[in-house]
Amino acid sequence: MFTGLVAAVGRIVNVESLPGGAQAGVRLDIDASDLDLRDVGIGDSIAVQGACMTVVALQSPGRFQVDVSQESLSRTVGLDRPGEVNLEKSLCVGDQIGGHLVSGHVDGLGTVARFEPIGESRELAVRVPRDLARYLAYKGSVTVNGVSLTVNRVSDDADGCEISINIIPHTQAVTTLRNLRPGDRVNIEIDTIARYVERMLTLSGDARR
């Protein structure tokens, strides 16, 4: 589990195809010089751009490697090429939860509609597909590229919805969200609570029939 509070911005410095053909996935070599890796071991989890990944190798100074399956590549963005990525180590028992509970399992992709200045902050508007739209609510939580954010507005339509999020200067400075442009795709993870609420309502509805 994670909190969606990005600990550091790293960089994918190399992408290498794994043996086994086109469906085998890739190995990422990540420069994490700004992330404290002293307590990280082989097999530990690190969220990379919002996707939970398992450390398969540690390199010094400040670098680690993860393997990304073709399934994960097909459901995420930003893990198939060199570039900046948000990094967060997994929670330990007793850690403070400053964002919200995040699993690191990307539910789908959104598309940036706008990223415009509003005073000192910026408005990030993201188009979300219909299958995820029902999980998003005003003042609810959503994870975008691994960053825990609060939804300020939801506008529904036949194709899904558009959510509006306020990005404060600190978040811009310490995450990869600062690089977003209209048309960019982003990794979306819905709030775990919303997932369970839907499940309970669905079962309750079945029981009444």
C-alpha positions in Angstrom: 0.0 0.0 0.0 1.0 3.6 -0.6 -0.4 7.1 0.3 0.0 9.0 -3.0 2.5 11.4 -1.5 5.4 11.3 -3.9 8.7 10.9 -2.1 11.0 11.8 -5.0 11.0 12.2 -8.8 13.3 9.7 -10.4 14.2 9.0 -14.0 13.9 5.9 -16.2 17.4 5.9 -17.7 17.2 2.6 -19.7 14.4 0.3 -21.0 15.5 -3.2 -21.9 13.3 -5.9 -23.5 13.1 -9.0 -21.4 13.8 -12.4 -23.0 10.8 -14.2 -24.5 9.7 -12.0 -27.4 7.3 -9.1 -27.7 5.0 -10.3 -24.9 7.7 -10.6 -22.3 7.7 -7.0 -21.1 10.7 -4.8 -20.2 13.2 -4.2 -17.4 13.5 -0.6 -16.3 16.7 0.9 -14.9 15.6 3.8 -12.6 17.8 6.6 -11.3 16.4 7.3 -7.8 19.2 9.4 -6.4 16.7 11.6 -4.5 15.0 8.6 -2.9 16.5 7.0 0.3 17.0 3.3 -0.7 18.9 2.3 2.4 15.9 0.3 3.7 14.9 -1.1 0.3 15.7 -4.7 -0.6 15.1 -7.1 -3.4 11.4 -7.9 -3.6 10.2 -4.7 -2.0 7.5 -2.6 -3.6 8.0 0.9 -5.0 5.3 2.8 -6.9 6.6 4.1 -10.2 4.3 6.7 -11.8 1.5 5.2 -9.8 2.1 1.6 -10.6 3.3 -0.8 -7.9 6.5 -2.5 -9.0 8.8 -5.1 -7.4 12.5 -4.3 -7.0 14.5 -7.0 -8.8 17.9 -5.4 -8.6 19.7 -2.7 -6.6 22.5 -0.7 -8.1 24.6 2.0 -6.5 24.5 4.8 -6.2 20.8 5.3 -5.9 19.5 3.1 -8.7 17.2 0.1 -8.9 15.5 -2.1 -11.5 12.0 -3.4 -11.9 10.4 -5.7 -14.5 7.2 -4.6 -16.1 4.9 -7.1 -17.7 3.3 -6.6 -21.1 0.0 -6.6 -19.3 1.1 -3.6 -17.1 2.5 -1.8 -20.1 -0.8 -2.1 -21.9 -2.7 -0.6 -19.0 -0.3 2.3 -18.1 1.6 5.2 -19.5 5.1 6.4 -18.8 6.7 3.0 -18.1 7.9 2.2 -21.6 10.5 4.9 -22.3 13.1 7.0 -20.6 11.8 10.0 -18.6 10.8 11.4 -15.2 8.7 9.2 -12.9 7.1 9.8 -9.5 8.4 7.4 -6.8 7.0 6.3 -3.5 8.1 3.5 -1.3 5.5 1.2 0.2 4.0 1.9 3.6 5.3 0.4 6.8 3.1 -0.2 9.9 2.9 3.0 11.9 3.7 5.3 9.0 1.6 8.5 8.7 -1.0 8.4 6.0 -1.0 12.0 4.6 -2.8 11.4 1.3 -5.2 8.4 1.0 -4.8 4.6 0.8 -3.4 3.8 -2.6 -2.9 0.3 -3.9 -0.6 1.1 -6.9 -2.9 -0.8 -9.2 -3.8 1.5 -12.1 -7.5 1.2 -13.0 -7.3 3.0 -16.4 -6.0 5.9 -18.4 -7.3 9.5 -18.4 -6.5 12.3 -20.9 -5.4 15.8 -19.9 -8.0 18.3 -21.2 -6.5 21.5 -19.6 -3.6 22.4 -17.4 -4.0 26.2 -16.8 -2.8 28.7 -14.3 -5.3 29.9 -11.7 -3.6 32.4 -9.4 -0.6 30.6 -7.9 -2.0 27.2 -8.6 -3.0 25.4 -11.8 -6.3 23.7 -12.8 -5.7 20.2 -14.0 -8.7 18.9 -16.0 -8.7 15.2 -16.9 -11.1 13.3 -19.1 -11.9 10.0 -17.5 -13.6 7.1 -19.4 -17.1 5.9 -18.6 -16.1 2.7 -16.8 -14.3 4.8 -14.2 -16.5 7.9 -14.1 -19.0 6.4 -11.6 -16.2 6.1 -9.0 -15.3 9.8 -9.0 -17.1 12.3 -6.8 -16.8 15.9 -5.6 -14.2 16.2 -2.8 -13.4 12.5 -3.3 -9.9 11.2 -3.8 -8.2 10.1 -7.0 -4.6 9.1 -7.9 -3.1 10.6 -11.0 0.4 9.3 -12.0 0.8 8.2 -8.4 -0.2 11.5 -6.8 -3.0 11.6 -4.3 -5.4 14.5 -5.3 -8.8 15.9 -4.4 -11.5 16.2 -7.0 -12.9 19.8 -7.1 -15.5 19.3 -9.8 -17.0 16.5 -11.8 -18.8 17.1 -15.2 -20.6 14.0 -16.6 -21.4 13.3 -20.2 -22.2 10.3 -22.3 -18.5 9.3 -22.8 -17.5 9.5 -19.1 -16.7 12.6 -17.1 -14.2 15.4 -16.8 -12.7 16.0 -13.3 -11.1 19.3 -12.2 -8.3 19.3 -9.7 -6.3 22.1 -8.1 -2.6 21.6 -8.3 -0.8 23.8 -5.7 2.8 25.1 -6.4 4.3 22.5 -4.0 2.8 19.6 -5.9 4.0 21.1 -9.2 7.5 21.4 -7.8 7.9 17.9 -6.4 6.0 15.7 -8.9 6.0 15.0 -12.6 2.6 16.6 -12.9 4.5 19.8 -13.8 5.3 18.3 -17.2 1.7 17.6 -18.3 0.3 19.0 -21.5 -3.2 18.8 -23.0 -3.6 15.5 -24.8 -1.2 13.6 -22.5 -2.5 10.4 -21.0 -2.2 9.8 -17.3 -2.5 6.8 -15.0 -5.7 6.8 -12.9 -6.4 4.9 -9.7 -9.8 5.2 -8.1 -10.3 5.4 -4.4 -10.4 1.9 -2.8 -13.4 2.9 -0.7 -15.5 3.7 -3.8 -14.6 0.2 -5.2 -16.0 -1.5 -2.1 -19.1 0.7 -1.9 -20.0 -0.3 -5.4 -19.4 -4.0 -4.6 -21.7 -3.8 -1.5 -24.4 -2.0 -3.4 -24.3 -4.5 -6.2 -24.6 -7.5 -3.8 -27.4 -5.7 -1.9 -29.3 -5.2 -5.2 -28.8 -8.9 -6.1 -30.2 -10.0 -2.7 -33.4 -8.0 -3.2 -34.2 -9.6 -6.6 
